[in-house]
Amino acid sequence: MSLKKLLFTDLDGSLLNHHDYDYSSAMPAMQRLNSEQIPWILTTSKTAAEVVELKAELNNPYPFIVENGAGIFWSKESLDCDLLLKSLVSNNASMSAHANIENWGDGFQYLSLNLVSLPQILQLARDYKTQHGIDYLGFSEMDAQQVMGCTGLSFENALKAKQRNFSEPLLWKDSEQASIEFKRAMSRQGLQVLKGGRFVHLMGLSNKGLALKVLEDYYQQAWQSKIETMALGDGDNDISLLEASDNPVIISSPVNPAPLVKHNKVFVTQENGPKGWNQAVLDWLELD
């Protein structure tokens, strides 16, 4: 079988500049990926509502992964749904019993990789917050103006960021010890707390790495070809994604230390954000 390439990328702080969300420095590599018809799959903590518009702006026609791996989205009829479900079974048989293909928005479908629904997640978090008096502010508690204030997003994009399907970002204001205890309590409920660039994310036991493996398996079957993957990210919530890939790239961050990735081929860029992203992708595309 011939070898084909598949790329997965985080957005904030990686493809998008951490401070102003600009991606212009990455345009040469994006254009090269499109010209060679290499799927580049946006893999982010953002919501589907946020990503759909950005995908169109970036001229990216491929599936995308949202809310830290909790959901895989694609344009209707662009993927074989039966083959995708088969790929999920191959990578997580226990999750497959709960898996369904759902319709979303205008012309999209999605597959949830979570076993716990968002209403259940929110209720568990609220109960713990009330009982223990911890100090955090969740996205579900914020209005759009508050989201704007802590993200730098426009009002329109802040509304999209609040349209969550699977997870709850938390602006943590309490102590590190309270954070550790909260993590332990949520773990007992079948949830996890992931640290992102700006927030901690409360969600089910899905992750970006599992989503990568499901789509890698899907494309391998669809193409009948061996796959080589690259993944790029800058935060702790990208660790599973980076460790699941053949070629993990840590994008240097102006604000966060590099995540601790266990992989014998991990590479750290010299440049921050989209500049580092662009060079790493172009270098990879030059390899046979």
MIDOSE-1310 file (N, C-alpha, C; in nm, 2 decimals, decimal comma, always signed):
residues 288
mslk	+0,08/-0,12/+0,00/+0,00/+0,00/+0,00/+0,09/+0,12/+0,00; +0,05/+0,23/-0,07/+0,12/+0,35/-0,07/+0,10/+0,43/+0,06; +0,19/+0,52/+0,09/+0,18/+0,60/+0,22/+0,11/+0,73/+0,19; +0,01/+0,76/+0,27/-0,06/+0,89/+0,25/-0,05/+0,97/+0,38
kllf	-0,06/+1,10/+0,37/-0,04/+1,18/+0,49/-0,17/+1,24/+0,54; -0,18/+1,26/+0,67/-0,29/+1,31/+0,74/-0,24/+1,41/+0,85; -0,30/+1,53/+0,86/-0,25/+1,63/+0,95/-0,36/+1,67/+1,05; -0,33/+1,68/+1,18/-0,42/+1,72/+1,28/-0,36/+1,85/+1,35
tdld	-0,44/+1,95/+1,36/-0,39/+2,07/+1,42/-0,48/+2,14/+1,52; -0,42/+2,17/+1,64/-0,48/+2,26/+1,73/-0,50/+2,40/+1,67; -0,59/+2,48/+1,72/-0,61/+2,62/+1,67/-0,54/+2,72/+1,75; -0,60/+2,76/+1,87/-0,55/+2,87/+1,95/-0,40/+2,85/+1,99
gsll	-0,31/+2,94/+1,96/-0,17/+2,93/+2,00/-0,09/+2,84/+1,90; -0,16/+2,78/+1,81/-0,09/+2,69/+1,71/-0,11/+2,74/+1,57; -0,22/+2,71/+1,50/-0,25/+2,76/+1,37/-0,29/+2,91/+1,38; -0,35/+2,95/+1,50/-0,39/+3,08/+1,52/-0,30/+3,15/+1,63
nhhd	-0,26/+3,27/+1,60/-0,18/+3,34/+1,70/-0,25/+3,35/+1,83; -0,18/+3,33/+1,94/-0,24/+3,33/+2,07/-0,31/+3,46/+2,11; -0,25/+3,57/+2,07/-0,31/+3,70/+2,11/-0,42/+3,76/+2,02; -0,41/+3,74/+1,89/-0,51/+3,80/+1,80/-0,57/+3,71/+1,70
ydys	-0,55/+3,58/+1,72/-0,61/+3,47/+1,63/-0,57/+3,49/+1,49; -0,47/+3,56/+1,45/-0,43/+3,58/+1,31/-0,36/+3,45/+1,27; -0,38/+3,41/+1,14/-0,32/+3,29/+1,08/-0,24/+3,32/+0,95; -0,22/+3,44/+0,92/-0,16/+3,48/+0,79/-0,03/+3,41/+0,77
samp	+0,05/+3,40/+0,87/+0,19/+3,34/+0,86/+0,18/+3,19/+0,82; +0,07/+3,13/+0,84/+0,06/+2,99/+0,80/+0,00/+2,96/+0,66; -0,03/+3,07/+0,59/-0,10/+3,05/+0,46/-0,01/+2,97/+0,36; +0,12/+2,98/+0,35/+0,19/+2,90/+0,25/+0,17/+2,75/+0,28
amqr	+0,18/+2,71/+0,40/+0,16/+2,56/+0,43/+0,02/+2,52/+0,41; -0,08/+2,60/+0,44/-0,22/+2,56/+0,42/-0,24/+2,55/+0,27; -0,19/+2,64/+0,19/-0,21/+2,63/+0,05/-0,14/+2,50/-0,01; -0,03/+2,47/+0,04/+0,04/+2,35/+0,00/-0,04/+2,22/+0,03
lnse	-0,09/+2,22/+0,15/-0,17/+2,10/+0,19/-0,29/+2,09/+0,10; -0,36/+2,20/+0,07/-0,48/+2,19/-0,02/-0,43/+2,15/-0,16; -0,32/+2,20/-0,21/-0,28/+2,17/-0,34/-0,24/+2,02/-0,36; -0,20/+1,96/-0,25/-0,16/+1,82/-0,25/-0,27/+1,73/-0,20
qipw	-0,39/+1,79/-0,17/-0,51/+1,72/-0,12/-0,48/+1,63/+0,00; -0,40/+1,69/+0,09/-0,37/+1,63/+0,22/-0,47/+1,68/+0,32; -0,56/+1,59/+0,38/-0,66/+1,64/+0,48/-0,58/+1,70/+0,60; -0,62/+1,82/+0,64/-0,57/+1,89/+0,76/-0,69/+1,91/+0,84
iltt	-0,69/+1,85/+0,96/-0,81/+1,84/+1,04/-0,80/+1,93/+1,16; -0,88/+2,03/+1,17/-0,88/+2,12/+1,28/-0,93/+2,05/+1,40; -0,85/+2,05/+1,51/-0,87/+1,97/+1,63/-0,85/+2,07/+1,75; -0,96/+2,10/+1,81/-0,97/+2,22/+1,90/-1,06/+2,21/+2,02
skta	-1,04/+2,30/+2,11/-1,13/+2,31/+2,22/-1,25/+2,40/+2,19; -1,25/+2,46/+2,07/-1,36/+2,54/+2,02/-1,48/+2,46/+1,99; -1,59/+2,53/+1,98/-1,72/+2,47/+1,95/-1,73/+2,45/+1,80; -1,83/+2,37/+1,76/-1,86/+2,35/+1,61/-1,90/+2,48/+1,55
aevv	-1,98/+2,56/+1,63/-2,03/+2,69/+1,58/-1,92/+2,78/+1,54; -1,81/+2,78/+1,62/-1,69/+2,86/+1,60/-1,61/+2,81/+1,48; -1,60/+2,68/+1,47/-1,51/+2,62/+1,37/-1,57/+2,63/+1,22; -1,70/+2,61/+1,21/-1,76/+2,61/+1,08/-1,73/+2,73/+1,00
elka	-1,74/+2,85/+1,06/-1,71/+2,97/+0,98/-1,56/+2,98/+0,95; -1,48/+2,94/+1,05/-1,33/+2,95/+1,03/-1,29/+2,85/+0,92; -1,35/+2,73/+0,91/-1,32/+2,64/+0,81/-1,34/+2,70/+0,67; -1,45/+2,77/+0,65/-1,48/+2,83/+0,53/-1,38/+2,94/+0,49
elnn	-1,35/+3,01/+0,59/-1,25/+3,12/+0,58/-1,11/+3,07/+0,54; -1,08/+2,95/+0,59/-0,95/+2,89/+0,56/-0,95/+2,80/+0,44; -1,06/+2,79/+0,38/-1,08/+2,70/+0,26/-1,04/+2,55/+0,30; -1,10/+2,51/+0,41/-1,07/+2,37/+0,46/-1,20/+2,29/+0,45
pypf	-1,20/+2,19/+0,36/-1,32/+2,11/+0,34/-1,33/+1,98/+0,43; -1,24/+1,96/+0,52/-1,22/+1,83/+0,58/-1,30/+1,82/+0,71; -1,31/+1,70/+0,77/-1,38/+1,68/+0,90/-1,30/+1,77/+1,00; -1,37/+1,79/+1,12/-1,30/+1,86/+1,22/-1,34/+1,81/+1,36
iven	-1,26/+1,83/+1,45/-1,27/+1,77/+1,59/-1,29/+1,89/+1,69; -1,39/+1,89/+1,77/-1,42/+2,00/+1,86/-1,42/+1,96/+2,00; -1,42/+2,06/+2,09/-1,43/+2,05/+2,23/-1,34/+1,94/+2,29; -1,21/+1,96/+2,25/-1,10/+1,87/+2,30/-1,12/+1,72/+2,27
gagi	-1,18/+1,69/+2,15/-1,19/+1,55/+2,11/-1,33/+1,49/+2,14; -1,42/+1,57/+2,19/-1,55/+1,51/+2,23/-1,64/+1,49/+2,11; -1,62/+1,56/+2,00/-1,71/+1,54/+1,89/-1,63/+1,55/+1,76; -1,66/+1,46/+1,66/-1,61/+1,47/+1,52/-1,72/+1,51/+1,43
fwsk	-1,70/+1,62/+1,36/-1,80/+1,68/+1,27/-1,75/+1,67/+1,12; -1,85/+1,66/+1,03/-1,81/+1,66/+0,89/-1,94/+1,71/+0,81; -1,91/+1,75/+0,69/-2,02/+1,79/+0,59/-2,09/+1,66/+0,56; -2,22/+1,67/+0,55/-2,31/+1,55/+0,52/-2,26/+1,49/+0,39
esld	-2,25/+1,35/+0,39/-2,22/+1,27/+0,27/-2,07/+1,28/+0,23; -1,99/+1,35/+0,31/-1,85/+1,36/+0,28/-1,77/+1,24/+0,34; -1,83/+1,18/+0,44/-1,77/+1,06/+0,51/-1,87/+0,94/+0,50; -1,82/+0,82/+0,50/-1,90/+0,70/+0,50/-1,93/+0,67/+0,65
cdll	-2,06/+0,70/+0,69/-2,09/+0,69/+0,83/-2,07/+0,55/+0,89; -2,11/+0,44/+0,81/-2,09/+0,31/+0,86/-1,94/+0,28/+0,88; -1,86/+0,32/+0,79/-1,71/+0,30/+0,81/-1,66/+0,38/+0,93; -1,71/+0,50/+0,95/-1,67/+0,58/+1,07/-1,70/+0,51/+1,20
lksl	-1,83/+0,45/+1,21/-1,87/+0,38/+1,33/-1,78/+0,25/+1,35; -1,75/+0,19/+1,24/-1,66/+0,07/+1,24/-1,52/+0,11/+1,30; -1,47/+0,23/+1,26/-1,34/+0,28/+1,31/-1,35/+0,31/+1,46; -1,47/+0,36/+1,50/-1,48/+0,39/+1,65/-1,48/+0,25/+1,72
vsnn	-1,55/+0,15/+1,67/-1,54/+0,02/+1,74/-1,40/-0,03/+1,75; -1,32/-0,01/+1,64/-1,18/-0,06/+1,64/-1,10/+0,01/+1,75; -1,13/+0,13/+1,78/-1,05/+0,21/+1,87/-1,10/+0,22/+2,01; -1,23/+0,20/+2,03/-1,29/+0,21/+2,16/-1,43/+0,13/+2,16
asms	-1,42/+0,00/+2,18/-1,54/-0,08/+2,17/-1,65/-0,04/+2,27; -1,61/+0,00/+2,39/-1,71/+0,03/+2,50/-1,79/+0,16/+2,46; -1,72/+0,25/+2,40/-1,79/+0,37/+2,36/-1,89/+0,35/+2,24; -1,86/+0,25/+2,16/-1,94/+0,23/+2,04/-2,08/+0,19/+2,07
ahan	-2,11/+0,14/+2,19/-2,25/+0,10/+2,22/-2,34/+0,22/+2,23; -2,28/+0,34/+2,26/-2,35/+0,46/+2,28/-2,34/+0,55/+2,16; -2,28/+0,51/+2,05/-2,25/+0,60/+1,94/-2,36/+0,61/+1,85; -2,39/+0,73/+1,81/-2,49/+0,76/+1,70/-2,44/+0,87/+1,62
ienw	-2,48/+0,86/+1,49/-2,46/+0,97/+1,40/-2,57/+1,07/+1,41; -2,54/+1,20/+1,44/-2,65/+1,30/+1,46/-2,63/+1,41/+1,35; -2,74/+1,47/+1,32/-2,74/+1,59/+1,23/-2,72/+1,71/+1,31; -2,65/+1,81/+1,25/-2,62/+1,94/+1,32/-2,62/+2,05/+1,22
gdgf	-2,69/+2,15/+1,25/-2,68/+2,28/+1,18/-2,73/+2,25/+1,03; -2,67/+2,33/+0,94/-2,71/+2,33/+0,80/-2,61/+2,25/+0,73; -2,64/+2,12/+0,71/-2,55/+2,03/+0,63/-2,44/+1,96/+0,69; -2,44/+1,95/+0,83/-2,33/+1,88/+0,90/-2,39/+1,76/+0,98
qyls	-2,30/+1,67/+1,00/-2,33/+1,56/+1,09/-2,22/+1,55/+1,19; -2,25/+1,48/+1,30/-2,14/+1,46/+1,40/-2,15/+1,32/+1,48; -2,04/+1,28/+1,54/-2,03/+1,17/+1,62/-1,98/+1,21/+1,75; -2,05/+1,19/+1,86/-2,00/+1,22/+2,00/-1,92/+1,11/+2,05
lnlv	-1,80/+1,14/+2,11/-1,72/+1,04/+2,17/-1,73/+1,05/+2,32; -1,83/+1,11/+2,37/-1,86/+1,12/+2,52/-1,96/+1,02/+2,56; -1,95/+0,97/+2,68/-2,05/+0,88/+2,74/-2,14/+0,96/+2,83; -2,10/+1,08/+2,87/-2,18/+1,17/+2,97/-2,23/+1,29/+2,89
slpq	-2,36/+1,32/+2,90/-2,41/+1,43/+2,83/-2,37/+1,56/+2,90; -2,38/+1,67/+2,82/-2,34/+1,80/+2,88/-2,44/+1,84/+2,99; -2,57/+1,83/+2,99/-2,65/+1,86/+3,10/-2,61/+1,78/+3,23; -2,57/+1,66/+3,21/-2,52/+1,58/+3,33/-2,39/+1,64/+3,38
ilql	-2,30/+1,68/+3,29/-2,17/+1,74/+3,33/-2,19/+1,87/+3,41; -2,28/+1,95/+3,36/-2,31/+2,08/+3,43/-2,37/+2,06/+3,56; -2,46/+1,96/+3,58/-2,52/+1,94/+3,71/-2,42/+1,89/+3,81; -2,33/+1,80/+3,77/-2,23/+1,75/+3,86/-2,14/+1,86/+3,91
ardy	-2,10/+1,95/+3,81/-2,01/+2,06/+3,85/-2,08/+2,15/+3,94; -2,21/+2,19/+3,92/-2,28/+2,28/+4,00/-2,30/+2,22/+4,14; -2,33/+2,10/+4,15/-2,35/+2,04/+4,28/-2,22/+2,04/+4,36; -2,10/+2,01/+4,30/-1,98/+2,02/+4,37/-1,94/+2,16/+4,41
ktqh	-1,97/+2,25/+4,32/-1,93/+2,39/+4,35/-2,01/+2,44/+4,47; -2,14/+2,41/+4,47/-2,23/+2,45/+4,59/-2,19/+2,39/+4,72; -2,16/+2,26/+4,71/-2,12/+2,18/+4,83/-1,99/+2,23/+4,89; -1,89/+2,26/+4,81/-1,76/+2,29/+4,86/-1,72/+2,44/+4,85
gidy	-1,80/+2,52/+4,79/-1,77/+2,66/+4,79/-1,65/+2,70/+4,71; -1,62/+2,63/+4,60/-1,50/+2,66/+4,52/-1,53/+2,78/+4,43; -1,43/+2,84/+4,38/-1,44/+2,96/+4,30/-1,40/+2,94/+4,16; -1,49/+2,93/+4,07/-1,46/+2,92/+3,93/-1,59/+2,98/+3,86
lgfs	-1,57/+3,02/+3,73/-1,68/+3,07/+3,65/-1,68/+2,99/+3,52; -1,79/+2,92/+3,50/-1,81/+2,83/+3,38/-1,87/+2,91/+3,27; -1,85/+2,86/+3,15/-1,90/+2,93/+3,03/-2,05/+2,94/+3,04; -2,12/+2,83/+3,09/-2,26/+2,83/+3,10/-2,31/+2,94/+3,20
emda	-2,23/+2,99/+3,29/-2,27/+3,09/+3,38/-2,24/+3,23/+3,33; -2,16/+3,24/+3,22/-2,12/+3,37/+3,17/-2,22/+3,42/+3,06; -2,23/+3,55/+3,05/-2,30/+3,60/+2,93/-2,19/+3,63/+2,83; -2,23/+3,67/+2,71/-2,14/+3,69/+2,60/-2,04/+3,80/+2,63
qqvm	-2,08/+3,90/+2,70/-1,98/+4,01/+2,74/-1,87/+3,96/+2,83; -1,90/+3,87/+2,92/-1,80/+3,81/+3,01/-1,71/+3,72/+2,93; -1,76/+3,64/+2,83/-1,68/+3,56/+2,75/-1,58/+3,65/+2,67; -1,63/+3,76/+2,61/-1,55/+3,85/+2,54/-1,43/+3,90/+2,62
gctg	-1,46/+3,93/+2,75/-1,36/+3,99/+2,84/-1,25/+3,89/+2,87; -1,28/+3,76/+2,88/-1,17/+3,67/+2,91/-1,11/+3,59/+2,79; -1,16/+3,62/+2,67/-1,11/+3,55/+2,56/-1,05/+3,65/+2,45; -1,10/+3,77/+2,45/-1,07/+3,87/+2,34/-1,15/+3,85/+2,21
lsfe	-1,25/+3,76/+2,22/-1,34/+3,73/+2,11/-1,43/+3,85/+2,08; -1,48/+3,86/+1,96/-1,58/+3,95/+1,93/-1,71/+3,91/+1,99; -1,81/+3,99/+1,99/-1,94/+3,96/+2,05/-2,00/+3,84/+1,98; -2,00/+3,84/+1,85/-2,06/+3,73/+1,77/-1,99/+3,60/+1,79
nalk	-1,85/+3,61/+1,80/-1,78/+3,48/+1,82/-1,79/+3,43/+1,97; -1,81/+3,53/+2,06/-1,84/+3,49/+2,20/-1,97/+3,41/+2,21; -2,07/+3,45/+2,14/-2,20/+3,38/+2,13/-2,17/+3,24/+2,08; -2,09/+3,22/+1,98/-2,06/+3,09/+1,92/-1,99/+3,00/+2,02
akqr	-1,90/+3,07/+2,09/-1,82/+2,99/+2,19/-1,90/+2,94/+2,30; -2,02/+3,00/+2,32/-2,11/+2,95/+2,43/-2,20/+2,84/+2,38; -2,20/+2,81/+2,25/-2,29/+2,71/+2,19/-2,22/+2,57/+2,20; -2,21/+2,52/+2,32/-2,13/+2,40/+2,35/-2,23/+2,28/+2,34
nfse	-2,17/+2,17/+2,29/-2,24/+2,04/+2,28/-2,19/+1,94/+2,38; -2,07/+1,95/+2,43/-2,01/+1,84/+2,50/-1,93/+1,87/+2,63; -1,89/+1,99/+2,64/-1,79/+2,02/+2,75/-1,82/+2,16/+2,81; -1,76/+2,19/+2,93/-1,77/+2,32/+2,99/-1,63/+2,37/+3,03
pllw	-1,59/+2,48/+2,96/-1,47/+2,55/+3,00/-1,49/+2,63/+3,13; -1,39/+2,62/+3,22/-1,40/+2,69/+3,35/-1,29/+2,79/+3,36; -1,32/+2,91/+3,40/-1,22/+3,01/+3,44/-1,19/+2,99/+3,58; -1,08/+2,92/+3,61/-1,05/+2,88/+3,75/-0,99/+2,99/+3,83
kdse	-1,05/+3,02/+3,95/-1,01/+3,13/+4,03/-0,97/+3,08/+4,17; -0,98/+2,95/+4,19/-0,95/+2,90/+4,33/-0,80/+2,85/+4,33; -0,76/+2,79/+4,44/-0,63/+2,74/+4,46/-0,59/+2,62/+4,38; -0,47/+2,59/+4,37/-0,42/+2,47/+4,30/-0,47/+2,34/+4,38
qasi	-0,47/+2,35/+4,51/-0,52/+2,24/+4,59/-0,67/+2,21/+4,56; -0,75/+2,32/+4,55/-0,89/+2,30/+4,52/-0,91/+2,24/+4,38; -0,82/+2,28/+4,29/-0,82/+2,22/+4,16/-0,79/+2,07/+4,16; -0,70/+2,03/+4,24/-0,66/+1,89/+4,25/-0,78/+1,81/+4,31
efkr	-0,84/+1,86/+4,41/-0,96/+1,80/+4,47/-1,08/+1,79/+4,38; -1,10/+1,90/+4,30/-1,21/+1,90/+4,20/-1,18/+1,79/+4,10; -1,06/+1,78/+4,05/-1,02/+1,68/+3,95/-1,06/+1,54/+4,00; -1,02/+1,52/+4,12/-1,04/+1,38/+4,18/-1,19/+1,35/+4,19
amsr	-1,26/+1,45/+4,24/-1,41/+1,43/+4,25/-1,47/+1,41/+4,12; -1,44/+1,48/+4,02/-1,50/+1,46/+3,88/-1,45/+1,33/+3,82; -1,33/+1,29/+3,85/-1,29/+1,16/+3,80/-1,37/+1,04/+3,85; -1,41/+1,06/+3,98/-1,50/+0,95/+4,03/-1,64/+0,95/+3,97
qglq	-1,67/+1,06/+3,90/-1,80/+1,07/+3,83/-1,78/+1,03/+3,68; -1,67/+0,98/+3,64/-1,64/+0,95/+3,50/-1,62/+1,07/+3,41; -1,56/+1,18/+3,47/-1,53/+1,30/+3,40/-1,38/+1,33/+3,41; -1,33/+1,42/+3,33/-1,19/+1,46/+3,34/-1,18/+1,61/+3,33
vlkg	-1,08/+1,67/+3,38/-1,05/+1,81/+3,38/-0,92/+1,83/+3,30; -0,93/+1,90/+3,18/-0,81/+1,92/+3,10/-0,77/+2,07/+3,11; -0,64/+2,10/+3,12/-0,59/+2,23/+3,12/-0,57/+2,28/+2,98; -0,63/+2,39/+2,94/-0,60/+2,45/+2,80/-0,52/+2,57/+2,82
grfv	-0,52/+2,65/+2,71/-0,44/+2,77/+2,72/-0,49/+2,88/+2,81; -0,63/+2,90/+2,81/-0,69/+3,00/+2,90/-0,78/+2,94/+3,01; -0,83/+2,82/+2,98/-0,93/+2,76/+3,07/-0,89/+2,62/+3,10; -0,96/+2,57/+3,21/-0,97/+2,42/+3,23/-1,10/+2,37/+3,17
hlmg	-1,10/+2,25/+3,11/-1,22/+2,20/+3,04/-1,27/+2,08/+3,11; -1,40/+2,08/+3,15/-1,46/+1,97/+3,22/-1,54/+1,90/+3,11; -1,51/+1,76/+3,10/-1,57/+1,69/+2,99/-1,57/+1,54/+3,03; -1,63/+1,46/+2,94/-1,62/+1,31/+2,95/-1,48/+1,26/+2,92
lsnk	-1,47/+1,13/+2,91/-1,34/+1,07/+2,90/-1,29/+1,06/+2,75; -1,35/+1,13/+2,66/-1,30/+1,14/+2,53/-1,17/+1,23/+2,53; -1,10/+1,23/+2,42/-0,98/+1,32/+2,41/-0,94/+1,33/+2,26; -0,85/+1,43/+2,23/-0,81/+1,45/+2,09/-0,74/+1,33/+2,03
glal	-0,66/+1,26/+2,12/-0,59/+1,14/+2,07/-0,68/+1,03/+2,02; -0,79/+1,01/+2,09/-0,88/+0,91/+2,04/-0,95/+0,95/+1,91; -0,99/+1,08/+1,90/-1,05/+1,13/+1,78/-0,95/+1,11/+1,66; -0,82/+1,14/+1,69/-0,72/+1,12/+1,58/-0,72/+0,98/+1,54
kvle	-0,72/+0,88/+1,63/-0,71/+0,74/+1,60/-0,83/+0,69/+1,52; -0,95/+0,74/+1,56/-1,07/+0,71/+1,48/-1,06/+0,75/+1,34; -1,02/+0,88/+1,32/-1,01/+0,93/+1,18/-0,90/+0,87/+1,10; -0,79/+0,84/+1,17/-0,67/+0,77/+1,10/-0,72/+0,64/+1,05
dyyq	-0,79/+0,56/+1,14/-0,84/+0,43/+1,10/-0,94/+0,44/+0,99; -1,02/+0,55/+0,99/-1,12/+0,57/+0,89/-1,05/+0,59/+0,75; -0,96/+0,68/+0,75/-0,89/+0,71/+0,62/-0,81/+0,59/+0,57; -0,75/+0,52/+0,66/-0,67/+0,40/+0,62/-0,76/+0,30/+0,55
qawq	-0,89/+0,28/+0,60/-0,98/+0,19/+0,54/-1,04/+0,25/+0,41; -1,07/+0,38/+0,41/-1,13/+0,44/+0,29/-1,03/+0,45/+0,18; -0,90/+0,48/+0,21/-0,80/+0,49/+0,10/-0,73/+0,36/+0,07; -0,75/+0,26/+0,16/-0,68/+0,13/+0,15/-0,53/+0,16/+0,13
skie	-0,48/+0,24/+0,23/-0,34/+0,29/+0,23/-0,29/+0,31/+0,37; -0,16/+0,29/+0,38/-0,10/+0,32/+0,51/-0,10/+0,47/+0,53; -0,11/+0,52/+0,65/-0,12/+0,66/+0,69/+0,00/+0,70/+0,77; +0,05/+0,82/+0,74/+0,15/+0,89/+0,83/+0,08/+1,01/+0,88
tmal	+0,08/+1,03/+1,01/+0,01/+1,15/+1,07/+0,11/+1,25/+1,13; +0,07/+1,37/+1,12/+0,14/+1,48/+1,20/+0,04/+1,55/+1,28; +0,08/+1,58/+1,41/-0,01/+1,66/+1,49/+0,06/+1,78/+1,55; -0,01/+1,89/+1,56/+0,06/+2,01/+1,61/-0,03/+2,07/+1,72
gdgd	+0,03/+2,11/+1,83/-0,04/+2,17/+1,94/+0,06/+2,24/+2,04; +0,00/+2,32/+2,13/+0,08/+2,40/+2,22/+0,05/+2,38/+2,37; -0,06/+2,31/+2,40/-0,11/+2,30/+2,54/-0,12/+2,16/+2,60; -0,14/+2,16/+2,73/-0,16/+2,03/+2,79/-0,28/+1,95/+2,73
ndis	-0,38/+2,02/+2,69/-0,49/+1,95/+2,63/-0,46/+1,89/+2,49; -0,34/+1,92/+2,44/-0,30/+1,86/+2,31/-0,21/+1,74/+2,33; -0,18/+1,70/+2,46/-0,09/+1,59/+2,48/-0,13/+1,46/+2,42; -0,26/+1,42/+2,44/-0,31/+1,30/+2,38/-0,30/+1,30/+2,23
llea	-0,33/+1,41/+2,17/-0,32/+1,43/+2,02/-0,18/+1,41/+1,97; -0,09/+1,47/+2,04/+0,05/+1,47/+2,00/+0,11/+1,33/+2,02; +0,07/+1,26/+2,13/+0,13/+1,13/+2,16/+0,07/+1,02/+2,07; -0,05/+1,05/+2,01/-0,12/+0,95/+1,92/-0,07/+0,96/+1,78
sdnp	+0,01/+1,07/+1,75/+0,05/+1,09/+1,61/+0,19/+1,03/+1,58; +0,22/+1,02/+1,45/+0,36/+0,97/+1,42/+0,46/+1,08/+1,43; +0,42/+1,20/+1,40/+0,51/+1,32/+1,40/+0,45/+1,43/+1,49; +0,47/+1,43/+1,62/+0,42/+1,53/+1,71/+0,50/+1,66/+1,70
viis	+0,44/+1,77/+1,69/+0,51/+1,90/+1,69/+0,45/+1,99/+1,80; +0,53/+2,03/+1,89/+0,49/+2,13/+1,99/+0,52/+2,27/+1,94; +0,41/+2,35/+1,93/+0,43/+2,49/+1,89/+0,47/+2,57/+2,01; +0,58/+2,64/+2,00/+0,63/+2,72/+2,11/+0,52/+2,83/+2,14
spvn	+0,50/+2,85/+2,27/+0,40/+2,95/+2,32/+0,46/+3,06/+2,39; +0,41/+3,18/+2,37/+0,46/+3,30/+2,44/+0,41/+3,31/+2,58; +0,32/+3,22/+2,62/+0,26/+3,24/+2,75/+0,26/+3,11/+2,83; +0,27/+2,99/+2,77/+0,26/+2,86/+2,84/+0,39/+2,78/+2,82
papl	+0,43/+2,70/+2,92/+0,54/+2,61/+2,90/+0,50/+2,50/+2,81; +0,60/+2,44/+2,74/+0,57/+2,33/+2,65/+0,51/+2,21/+2,73; +0,41/+2,15/+2,67/+0,35/+2,03/+2,73/+0,45/+1,92/+2,74; +0,44/+1,83/+2,84/+0,53/+1,71/+2,85/+0,47/+1,60/+2,77
vkhn	+0,53/+1,58/+2,65/+0,48/+1,48/+2,56/+0,58/+1,36/+2,56; +0,53/+1,24/+2,58/+0,61/+1,12/+2,58/+0,60/+1,06/+2,44; +0,71/+1,09/+2,36/+0,71/+1,04/+2,22/+0,86/+1,06/+2,17; +0,91/+0,96/+2,10/+1,06/+0,96/+2,07/+1,08/+1,05/+1,95
kvfv	+0,98/+1,11/+1,88/+1,00/+1,19/+1,77/+0,95/+1,34/+1,79; +0,92/+1,37/+1,91/+0,86/+1,50/+1,94/+0,96/+1,62/+1,90; +0,90/+1,72/+1,83/+0,98/+1,83/+1,78/+0,91/+1,96/+1,84; +1,00/+2,05/+1,88/+0,95/+2,18/+1,94/+1,00/+2,29/+1,84
tqen	+0,90/+2,37/+1,80/+0,93/+2,48/+1,70/+1,01/+2,60/+1,77; +1,09/+2,67/+1,69/+1,16/+2,79/+1,75/+1,06/+2,90/+1,75; +0,98/+2,92/+1,64/+0,89/+3,03/+1,63/+0,76/+3,00/+1,70; +0,69/+3,10/+1,75/+0,56/+3,08/+1,81/+0,45/+3,07/+1,71
gpkg	+0,34/+3,01/+1,75/+0,21/+3,02/+1,67/+0,22/+2,98/+1,53; +0,15/+3,06/+1,44/+0,14/+3,02/+1,30/+0,28/+3,02/+1,23; +0,37/+3,10/+1,27/+0,51/+3,10/+1,21/+0,57/+2,97/+1,23; +0,57/+2,92/+1,35/+0,63/+2,79/+1,38/+0,55/+2,68/+1,31
wnqa	+0,42/+2,69/+1,31/+0,33/+2,59/+1,25/+0,37/+2,58/+1,10; +0,38/+2,69/+1,03/+0,40/+2,70/+0,89/+0,53/+2,62/+0,85; +0,64/+2,66/+0,93/+0,77/+2,59/+0,90/+0,77/+2,45/+0,92; +0,71/+2,40/+1,03/+0,70/+2,26/+1,07/+0,63/+2,18/+0,96
vldw	+0,51/+2,23/+0,91/+0,43/+2,17/+0,81/+0,51/+2,16/+0,68; +0,57/+2,27/+0,64/+0,64/+2,27/+0,51/+0,76/+2,17/+0,52; +0,83/+2,17/+0,63/+0,94/+2,07/+0,64/+0,89/+1,93/+0,63; +0,77/+1,90/+0,69/+0,72/+1,76/+0,69/+0,68/+1,72/+0,54
leld	+0,62/+1,82/+0,47/+0,58/+1,79/+0,34/+0,69/+1,77/+0,24; +0,81/+1,82/+0,28/+0,93/+1,80/+0,19/+0,98/+1,65/+0,21; +0,95/+1,59/+0,32/+1,00/+1,45/+0,34/+0,93/+1,35/+0,25; +1,00/+1,25/+0,21/+0,94/+1,14/+0,13/+0,85/+1,06/+0,21
